[in-house]
Amino acid sequence: MQINILAGGPTELWPDNIFEEPGQWIGADRGTWYLYQHQVHMKMAVGDFDSLTLSEYQELQQHFVDTQVIHVKAEKDETDTELALMYARDMQPTHIKVFGATGGRLDHLLSNLWQMGDEKFTVIREKVTFIDKCNAVNYFGPGEHVLIKNDKTRYLGFMALANINDFHIKDAKYTLDLNTTQLMPKMWSSNEFIGEQVHFSLKQGIIMTVQTCDV
């Protein structure tokens, strides 16, 4: 089962046909309001909802029928998107796509992307993709991996979210053979596909991959 999460980031960064995604939806804070506006059924709504006006939240409450609502206090340790990911994790999904988590505040962006290095997300880490109009972000642990090129992708980046060891990039424009330990954070950016896929491997750590394009 695929789970889609919509956070409250700028709507102009949504990919085309976002609401044609299969699977179930979770609204995170203002993402809940966006799903409601587009008449998308939600499995769950989670957050402190501090980005909604009182009238917006009251309108949502009137229309929630079979949507589970998790209303948390504003003073909390987790972000709304993080909470949505935690609930999605417990649904045992095959894939989690997160939309509306880029753009806007830089602290939100960094928190959203880097949180997948947390050990509580180990079980779903390689199932999560953050997506916007120009970017797709994935996460990989130790092993051999294949990254398939997206249609709009031009550039490819790799970032260490934990100390990595024995990291290799093959069949990309710029290959890499790192046989020692690289301390995080470290970003290898502006690489490119030369075919439809890139192979890479690591023996230790966590790698975040970013497929991106010029805006």
N, C-alpha and C positions, 0 to 999 in steps of 0.2 A: 504494500500500500504506500502510495506517495502522499506525503504531507507537504502542503504549501503554507508558508507563513508570510503574512503581509505586515510589515512594520510601517511606521509613519513617515518615512522619508519622502522627498520630493516626487510628486507624481510624474513629472516630466522625464524622470529617469527610468520609469517602468519600461520593460521590453514590450514590443508589439504583441498583441493577442495574449496578454498575461492571464486573462480569466478563462482561457481555453485549456489551461493546464488540467490534466486529470488529477484525481485524488481529492483529499479533504483539506479544508482551509482552517487556519487558525489566525485570528486577528490579534495583533499586538498593539495595544494602546490605540493610537489614531488609525492604525491600519484596520481596526474593527469598523470605524466609521466609513472608511473607503469601501470596504467590502459591502457594507450595508447600502451605501449609495449606488453601487453597481449591481445590487440584488444578487449577490453571491452568498450562497448558504455557508454558514460557518459551523464547524464542529465545536469550536471553542473560541472564546474571547478572553484575553488575559492582559492585565496591566493595572496601573493606578489610574489610568484614564485622565490624567491631569492635563493632557493636551486637547481635551474636548471641553466645550462649553457645557454648562449645566443643562441647557435645553437640548443639546445634541445627545448627551448621555441619557436624559429622560426619554427622548425619542427612541433611542436604542433599546432601552429597557422595555418599552411597550411592544417592541417587535421581536424580542428574544422569545422563542417558543421552545425549540429543542436544542438550543445552543447553550453549552456549559459556560458560565461566566465566572472567571476567577478574578475578583476585584481585590487588589492588594493595596496596602498603604503606600504612600509616596516615599516614606523614609524606609528604604529597604536595601539589602546588600546586592541584589541582582537587578539588572536592567530588565525592561519589559520584554525585549527581544530574547534575552537570555532565559527568562522564565518560559517564554513560548517554546524555545528549543528544548528545555527540560521536559515540558509536558509532551512535546512531539517525540522525544526520546522514549518516553514510557509507553508510547503507542506501538512500539516495535515496527517502525516504518522500513520500507525498502529504500526510500530516498526522501530527502528533505530539501525543498527549494525555498530559499529565503529571498523575498522581494522587499523593496522599500527600506533597505538597511544601509544604503549608501547615499552620499550627498548630504547637504545640510551641515550639521555640526561635526567638526573634525573629531571631537572626543567620542561622539557616538559611533562614527565610522571605525575608528581604531578599536574601540571596545567590541564592536560587532565582529570584526574580522579576526582579532587576536584571541577572542574568548575560546575558540575551538582548540587552543592549546591546553585548555584546562582538562585535567584527568577525568572530570565527571562527564565529559563528552567523548571519551575514548571509544565507547561502543558505537557511536554514530558518526564519528569524525569523518570517515571516508564516504559517508552517505550524504553529506551536506554540501550544497552548492549555494553560494550567494550570487545573485544575478541582478544586473540592471541592463540598461539599453546597450551598453558597450563593454561590459565586464562580466566574467564568470570566474568565481573563486572556488577552488577545491582544496582538500587537505589529504595528506598521505603520510602514513607511518612507514616503518621499516619494511623493505621488500622491493620487488621489481614492479614497475608501474608503466602503463601506457596512457598517454593523454591524447584524446581525440580532438582535432581542430574543430572549433565552432565556425559557423558560416561567416560571421563578421570579424573574426579574429585576424589581427595582423601581428600583434606583439605577444610575447610570452615572458612571464617573470616567475622566478622561484624565490621564496623567502623562508628562511629557517625560523620556526617558532619555538624550537628547542635546540640545544646543542646537537649537531649532526656529525656523523662519521661515515667516511667511505661513500661519498655522494658523487654520482655520475649522471651526466646528461648526454644522451646519444641522439643521433639523427635530427638535431636542431641546427639552425644556422651557426650557433656557437656551442660547441660541445664543452664538456667539463669533466675532468677527472680529479676529484678531491679525495686524496687517500688518507688525509689526516682529519683531526677533529676541528670543526669550525664552530666557534662560539656564536651564539645568537645574540642580538639580531643581525642578520645579514641578508641582503637582497641582491639577487642576480636579475637585473631588469633588461628590457629592450632586446631580448632574444626573439627569434622568429621561427615559425614552422617553415620547413622546406618541402614538406609533404603533408599528408593528412593526419599524421600522428607523430608523437615524440615519445621515446622510451627514456625512462630515468630510474634510478635505484638509489637506495640508501640503506645502511645497516643499522643506524641509530638516529632517533630524533623525529621531528615532525616538519614536513615541508608544506607550505602553502603555495599553490600555483595560481597565477593570474593570467587569464586570457583576456586581451584587451585590444582596443582599436583607437584610432584618432577620432576625436569628437568633431 
